[in-house]
């Protein structure tokens, strides 16, 4: 059997296909597929489409058919194990078997309990020579990172939580009078919208909603789908006139107050209202995360004020920080997150820098909470 490592270029090509599904396939994973002849000629390319539409393997088979290629005896390079269950679409492993594929190189096993190992077993039982890259292989690691929200939802039953913050160099996110638009540059704001676009849902708190009246949709970059919007609103203060309802699509409000009249008015505006109180009369944030996972939220993008940010950090619910720092000092004002006070430096939240990059005149920092393993 030929070594997987002799086909790195095809694995990379499949990864490039998978990346094209980033703003498209949610809540399904971002998957790419390349079908080649035994000699390495590319017959077909594909990536997962919108939910309910064709997956990567089917798209690659269709591409090969459109080019008049006979895929019997061919090799399929797939970034994630082909599904083996009937969900919104038929099993992809069956499509490869029926097409006469002779060999499959799978970059990463699917963490979904409905699939995990079953797709591989079914292909092997049908006589397909199946090879799976070791989990430490760079491409296997890259697949987990690309699908970190999907892996989180499957393994932990919670979304991958990314907190976005825009601040001055001295950590101020708003002036004492509440002014915060705009601390960072247009380039940073557009980049922030690209992170919104890859998320399943964007979350904010009632304080930010009342102060800024944001839409929380994706406007500054192209996207095939809009994320859902989530509001943490303990006292059910969300106005029915809020701009967050104007973009269309799901709006989910989590509250600690059971008020049928207010709930009915918000539902009439299209919101889903869920009452999840904690013992202190606030929204139970941990229960909310579990509920969002049940709603198929993979990546949750937080754009909130310092109070809610602090509550999420205190509850240890944040996995990653996306921070934009503007080259300016603003002095007194709202900070990034209100939590603590701590009694020792060792009590601080330890982070690991994943990347630092200039975006316009600003600095973008991606930092992961130390020890948050990407599964």
N, C-alpha and C positions, 0 to 999 in steps of 0.2 A: 504493500500500500504506500502510495506517495505520501511524503511528510506534509502535514498541514503547513509547516513553515515555508515550503516551496511555493505556496500560493498566497503569500502575504499581499500581493498587489490586488488580488481578487477580494480578500478580506477587507482591505482598505476601501475598495470600490463599493462593497456592500455597506460599509460604515458610512460612506458619503451618501448613499441612498437613504439610510436610516435617518441621517440628520435632516433630510428634506421633509421628514414627517413631523418635525418638532412642533410646528404651529398648526398641525393638521389632524393628527390621529387620536388625540386625547379623547377618552380616557384609556384607549388602547396604547400599548407600548410603541415606541418609535423603532420600527424594524425595517431593514433593507435586505434585498435578495438579489443575487447575481447568478445567472445560469450560464454555464460554459460547456463547450465541447470538451472531450477528453484531452485535447491538445491545448486547451486554454483559450479558445476563441469565445468571445462574449456573444451569447445567443439572446439573452434577455436581461433587463434591469427592472426593478420595481421597489416601491416602498409603500408602507401601509397608508391607506386613504382615510377619509373621514369615518367616524364610527358608524358601523352598519354597512360600510362599503368594503371593497376588496382589500385583503391583506397583502403584504409584500410578495409572498410566494406566488399568489394568483396573478398579481400585476406583472411579475417577471415572466410567468408562463404566457400571459396574454401578449406581452411585448415580443417574446420569441415567436409566437404564432403569427403575429402581424408581420414579422420579418421573414416568414416562410421557413423557419428553422424547425427541424425535427429534434426534439429534446430527448428522445429515447436513448438511454446510455449516457446522458449528460450529467454534469455535476452541479449541484445547487449549493451556493455559499449563502448562508442565512445568519443574520446577526443574533437572532433569538430563536430558541427551539420552536419549530412549527407547532401550532396549537393542535390538540387532539380531541377537542370537545366541540359540541354544537352550541355556540353562543349566538351572537347576532349574525354570524356567517358560519358556513360549514368548516370542518377541520382542514387546516392547511396541509397537514401531513398526508391526508388522503389525496389531496390535489397533486402532490408530488409523486405519490405512489401510482396514481392513475395515469400520470403523464409519462411514466416509464423512466423516471430519474434513477440513475445507477448509484450515485454517490452524493452524500450530503456532508458538508463541512459546517458545523454549527458553532458559532462563536461563544454563545452563553446559554446555559440552561434556563428555562422559564421558571421564575419563582412561584407562579400561580399554581396552587395545589391541584387545580383542575387539569393542569398540563404537565407539571414538573416530572420529567422523565417519561411520560406516557407517549408524547410525540416521538421521542427517540426510539422507544421500544416498538411502537407500531411500524415505524419505517424499517427497523432492523428485521422485524418479523416478516416484512414483505420482501426482504432480500436486498434492501438498500444498504450500502456500505456507509455507515455513519461514523463520523469523527467529531469529537467535541474538544475544543481548545481547553487547555487547563485554566482554572479560574484566575491564576496569577498572570496569564498572558496579557500583555498590554492592551490588546484589542478586547479581551473579555472584560478587563477593568473599564475600558472606555465605554462598552455597552452598558455596564452598570451605572456609570456616571451619566450617560445620555438618558437613561431611564430611571434615574435615582428616585423619582417620585413613584413610579410604578412599583419598583422593588420595595420601597418603604410601605406602600399600601398593602402589598401582598405579604410582606414579612412581619411588619409591625402593626398592621391594621390602622395606621395613621398616615396622613400625608407627609411629604418632605416639606418642612416649614422654612421658608426663606424670608428674612426680614429686610426690607429695603429702607434705607435712611439717607436723606440728603441733608448735609450739614456744612457749616463753615469749618475752617481748619481748627478752630477751638471748640468744636463740638456743639455749636448752637444750631437748632433746627427751626427756631422761630423767635422773633423779638418779643419783649414783654407785652407789647400791644397785640400780639398774635400774628403779625405780618411774617409770612414765610415764602411768598411767591414773588420773585424766584431767587433762591439762594444759589442754585447751580445753573449751568449753561444750557442753552437749547440742545446741544449735542448730548449732554448727560440726561436730559429729560427724554429725548428720543431713545437713548439706550435703555433707560428705565422702562419705556413702553415695550421694548423688545423682550425684556424679562417678564413683563405682564403677559405678553402674547404667548410665551411658552408655558405659563402656569394654567392650571385647571380653574383656579379661583383667585380673586384678589379680595383681601380682607381689610377692613378698617373699623374704627370704633365710632361710637356715637359722638364723641367730642370732635373728632376730625370732620365728621359728616355735618354737624351743626356749624362749625367754624368755617369750613372751606366749601361745603356743598359740592364735593367732587363727583365726577361721573364714574371714575375708576374703570373705564373701558380702554381699549387700545385704539388710538387715533394717529399716532405719530409714525407708525410703521405698518406695513401691509400684513394682514393676517387673514387666514381662511376661517377662523372661528374666534369668537369673543369669550373670554373667561367669565365664569359666573362671578357675581359680586356678593360678598358676605359682610354683614354688619353685626358687630357685638353691641347690643343695646339693652342693658339690664332693665331700664325703666320704660322701655318701649316708647321712646321719644322721637323716633324717625318720622319726619313730616311726609305726608303723602305727596307733597309737591317736590320732594328731593330730586335732584337731577340724576341720581343714581338709577332711577326708574326709566329714564329717557332712552337709554341705549338699547333697550330690549334684552331678552335673554333672562336667565334665572337671577333672582335676587333673594338671598337667604338671610333672614334676620333671626339672630339668637338672642333670647331675652330671659330674664328671671321673673318677669311679671306676667301673670295670667289675666289679661284684660281682653275679654271677648270682643268688646266694641272696637278698641284700637286695632286688635288683630284682624278683625273683619275688614276694617278700612284699608289696612295695608295689603291684605290678600286681594282686595278689589283692585289694587294697583299692580297685582301680579307677584307679590312677595310670598315666600313660604316662611311662616313664622313658627319657630320652635322654642318652646319654653324648657330651659335646662338650668334651673337655679342651683347654686351651691349653698352651703349652710350660712353664708354671709350675705345672701341676697344679691349676689353677683352671678354672672353666667359661669357655669362650670366649664372652664376652658378645655380641660382634658376630655370631658364627655363630648364637647363640641368637636374636637379633633376626630374622635371615633365616629361621630355622626357624619362628618365631612368625608371620611374614608368610605363609609357606607354609600355616600352619594357619588362615589367614584372620583374623588378629588385626589390627584397624584401629587402635584406640586401646589402648595399654598403660598401665595405671594402676599406679604404683609406690608401695608402702607398705613400706619397708624401714628398716633401721638405718643408722647413719652410715657403717659400713664399705662395705656394698654401694652405698649412695648415692654414696660417694666413688669407688668403682670405676667406676660408670656415668658419672659426670661426667668422670673422668679419660679414659675411653674415648670421650668426646664422643658419647654415645648418648642424652642427655637433650635433649628439644626444649622442654620447658615445665615450669615449677614452679608448683604449687598449694600455697601456704603459708598456714597459719592461725597467727596470732600472738595469744597470750593476754596480757591486761594484767597480767602478773606477772613478777617477776624471780626466777630460781632459782639464780643463781650457778654454781658448779662442777657440771659434768655432761656428758652426751653432747651433742655438737653436731649440726648438721644433716647434715653430710657430712665424712668424714675423707679429705682429699686434700691434695696439696701435699707439703712446703712450697714456696711460691713465692719466687722471688728478686726479683721486681719487681711493683709494683701493676698494671702493664700485662699481666701474665700471668693476671690474674683472669678469671673467666668473666663476660663482659659480658651483661647482661640488659636487656630492654625491658619496662617495666610495661605490661600489657594492661588491667588493671582492679584497683581496690582497693575493697573494700566491707565494711561492718560486717555481721557475722553473729553474732547474739546479742551477747555482750560482747566478741567477738573480732574481729580484722581479717583478712579474706581477701585475699590478694595473688595475682594470676595474672601471672606474669612469663615471657616467652618469651626463649629464648637469642637474642641479637642475630644477625641475618642468617639466621635460620630462616624462609625464605620459605614461605608456605602454598601454593606451587605455582600 
